[in-house]
Amino acid sequence: MIKISVMYPYAAGARFDHAYYRERHMPMMNRLLGAACLYYTVDKGISGRAPGTDPVYVAKCDFVCTSVEAYLAASGQHQQEIRGDIANYTDIQPVVQISEVVVERSEV
């Protein structure tokens, strides 16, 4: 299992429409990824470690997928539609990381 993290760095004055991202973009991504995506999460940055500081990322999403190959095949065929939608919610260049999930859930 792999995780694709898409992180939008905080920048003063940058635009990010959380409602559009949550309600339109991410459901579109889920539809386009199809069976390659097991589930996704969306985070809204609220602060850095110290109270009252700016968050490192204004927003972040994670797609938990079956494999890198499945993700790349599913997303690759829709790149124009995906990239075309980004301007609808942000002017921030995202940072992307692909990780292997080694612990999905820990029990205390």
QUIJO-V73777 format. One line per field, one symbol per residue. ss: DSSP state (h for helix, s for strand, l for the rest). phi: phi as a letter, one per 30 degrees, with the letter a starting at -180 (. if undefined). burial: + if it has 24 or more other C-alpha atoms within 12 Angstrom, else -. Layout:
ss->???
phi->???
burial->???
This chain:
ss->lssssssssllllllslhhhhhhhhhhhhhhhhhhhssssssssllllllllllllsssssssssllhhhhhhhhhllhhhhhhhhlllsllllssssssllllllll
phi->.bbcccccddbeidcbcdddedcbdddddddddhddcdabbbccdcadddeicdddbdaabbccbdaddddddddedbeddddddeddbaccddccbcbddcbdbccc
burial->-+++++++++-----+-+--+---++--++-+++-++-++++++------------++++++++++++-++--++------+---+--++-+-+--------------
